[in-house]
Amino acid sequence: KTVSKGKKNAYFKPLPGEIEDVVGPKSEDKKRRPKQWKSWSYEVILAIDDPTVQGAERPPDLPVHIFDLGEEPTADWRCASCYRERYATFFFGANESTDEVCTKCKKTKVEAGWSIWLPYESLPIEWQRKKDRQYDKLLGILRTKWPDCEILSRE
């Protein structure tokens, strides 16, 4: 998580359960409702306590959104451990629903963790803003001047 402080940016180490990264939207949502990114669900990876990650001390007034992994997935699942190492291992895939162990790293579901799905409205505001910039370039430009603006109609 990065927050502007004057002209300097400070990186704060993600807390366990905080969103570490958004993998992407559900492909069925994109197909059924193209250009309606606010109606899609997003696959997210939650942060873990990683002693190798360093960051500035988090200000007490900075909002934190903690999520729970919930029940083990019964459908195909993405290994959170492999996702964190995806650029080193070049493994971007998911495991089948019947796999109790990751096919790449050989960790169990419980040991490795898994991704979860969240609807857009459940994403913390900073992640919503990132998706807004990604899918609506005009809105991204307008928000450089008016950070909380919304486009109500394009007709």
C-alpha positions as CSV (number, residue, x, y, z in Angstrom):
1,K,0.0,0.0,0.0
2,T,1.4,3.4,-1.0
3,V,0.2,6.7,0.3
4,S,1.4,10.2,-0.8
5,K,3.0,12.3,1.9
6,G,3.7,15.6,0.4
7,K,6.0,14.8,-2.5
8,K,7.2,11.5,-1.0
9,N,5.4,8.2,-1.2
10,A,5.5,5.8,1.7
11,Y,5.1,2.0,1.3
12,F,3.3,0.3,4.2
13,K,3.8,-3.4,4.6
14,P,0.4,-5.1,4.0
15,L,-1.2,-6.7,7.0
16,P,-2.2,-10.3,7.0
17,G,-5.7,-10.5,5.4
18,E,-5.4,-7.2,3.6
19,I,-5.6,-7.4,-0.2
20,E,-2.1,-7.9,-1.6
21,D,-3.1,-8.0,-5.3
22,V,-6.1,-8.2,-7.6
23,V,-5.6,-11.0,-10.1
24,G,-8.4,-10.0,-12.3
25,P,-12.1,-10.0,-13.0
26,K,-14.3,-13.1,-13.4
27,S,-14.3,-13.9,-17.2
28,E,-18.0,-14.8,-17.2
29,D,-18.8,-11.3,-15.7
30,K,-16.8,-9.6,-18.4
31,K,-18.5,-11.6,-21.1
32,R,-22.0,-11.0,-19.8
33,R,-21.6,-7.4,-18.8
34,P,-18.8,-5.8,-20.9
35,K,-17.7,-2.4,-19.8
36,Q,-19.6,-2.7,-16.6
37,W,-16.6,-3.3,-14.4
38,K,-18.4,-2.1,-11.3
39,S,-20.7,-5.1,-11.6
40,W,-17.9,-7.7,-11.8
41,S,-16.3,-9.9,-9.1
42,Y,-12.6,-9.8,-8.8
43,E,-10.1,-12.6,-7.8
44,V,-7.8,-11.3,-5.0
45,I,-4.8,-12.6,-3.2
46,L,-4.7,-11.8,0.5
47,A,-1.4,-10.7,2.2
48,I,0.4,-13.0,4.7
49,D,2.9,-12.1,7.4
50,D,6.1,-12.2,5.3
51,P,9.2,-11.2,7.2
52,T,11.1,-10.5,4.0
53,V,8.7,-7.6,3.1
54,Q,9.6,-4.3,4.7
55,G,7.7,-1.0,4.8
56,A,7.2,2.2,6.7
57,E,5.3,2.3,9.9
58,R,1.6,2.5,9.2
59,P,-0.2,5.6,10.5
60,P,-2.9,4.8,13.0
61,D,-5.5,6.8,11.0
62,L,-4.9,4.8,7.7
63,P,-8.0,2.6,7.1
64,V,-7.3,-1.1,6.9
65,H,-9.6,-3.7,5.3
66,I,-9.0,-7.2,6.5
67,F,-10.6,-10.1,4.7
68,D,-10.9,-13.8,5.6
69,L,-10.0,-16.7,3.3
70,G,-13.2,-18.5,4.4
71,E,-13.8,-22.1,3.6
72,E,-11.4,-24.1,1.4
73,P,-12.5,-23.7,-2.2
74,T,-14.5,-26.5,-3.8
75,A,-14.0,-25.2,-7.4
76,D,-10.7,-24.7,-9.2
77,W,-8.3,-22.8,-7.0
78,R,-5.3,-20.5,-7.5
79,C,-2.4,-21.2,-5.2
80,A,-1.6,-17.9,-3.3
81,S,2.0,-19.0,-2.7
82,C,2.6,-19.6,-6.4
83,Y,0.9,-16.4,-7.3
84,R,3.3,-14.4,-5.1
85,E,6.2,-16.1,-6.9
86,R,4.6,-16.0,-10.4
87,Y,7.3,-13.9,-12.1
88,A,10.1,-16.2,-10.8
89,T,8.2,-19.5,-11.5
90,F,6.2,-18.3,-14.5
91,F,3.2,-20.3,-13.1
92,F,0.0,-18.3,-13.6
93,G,-2.5,-21.1,-13.7
94,A,-5.0,-22.6,-11.2
95,N,-5.3,-26.0,-9.7
96,E,-8.3,-28.3,-10.3
97,S,-11.0,-28.6,-7.7
98,T,-9.9,-32.1,-6.8
99,D,-6.3,-31.1,-6.2
100,E,-5.6,-31.0,-2.4
101,V,-2.0,-30.1,-3.2
102,C,-0.7,-27.4,-5.6
103,T,0.6,-29.0,-8.8
104,K,3.5,-26.6,-9.0
105,C,4.8,-25.9,-5.4
106,K,3.4,-29.1,-3.8
107,K,2.0,-27.2,-0.8
108,T,-1.4,-28.1,0.6
109,K,-4.3,-25.7,0.2
110,V,-4.0,-24.8,3.8
111,E,-0.3,-24.3,3.7
112,A,-0.2,-22.3,0.5
113,G,-3.5,-20.4,0.7
114,W,-5.8,-19.6,-2.1
115,S,-7.4,-16.6,-3.9
116,I,-10.9,-15.4,-3.0
117,W,-13.6,-13.6,-5.1
118,L,-14.9,-10.3,-4.1
119,P,-17.5,-8.1,-5.8
120,Y,-16.4,-4.6,-6.9
121,E,-18.4,-3.0,-4.1
122,S,-16.5,-5.0,-1.4
123,L,-13.1,-3.9,-2.7
124,P,-11.5,-1.2,-0.6
125,I,-11.8,2.3,-2.2
126,E,-8.1,2.3,-3.3
127,W,-8.6,-0.9,-5.3
128,Q,-11.9,0.3,-6.7
129,R,-10.1,3.4,-7.9
130,K,-7.4,1.3,-9.6
131,K,-10.1,-0.7,-11.4
132,D,-11.8,2.6,-12.4
133,R,-8.6,3.9,-13.9
134,Q,-8.0,0.6,-15.7
135,Y,-11.4,0.4,-17.3
136,D,-12.4,4.0,-17.8
137,K,-9.5,6.2,-19.0
138,L,-11.6,9.4,-19.0
139,L,-12.6,8.9,-15.4
140,G,-8.9,8.3,-14.5
141,I,-7.9,11.6,-16.2
142,L,-10.8,13.5,-14.5
143,R,-9.8,12.1,-11.1
144,T,-6.4,13.7,-11.3
145,K,-8.1,17.0,-10.8
146,W,-11.3,15.9,-9.0
147,P,-10.5,12.7,-7.0
148,D,-14.0,11.8,-6.0
149,C,-15.8,12.6,-9.3
150,E,-18.1,10.2,-11.1
151,I,-19.4,10.1,-14.6
152,L,-23.2,9.8,-14.4
153,S,-24.0,9.5,-18.1
154,R,-22.2,9.3,-21.4
155,E,-25.3,10.1,-23.5
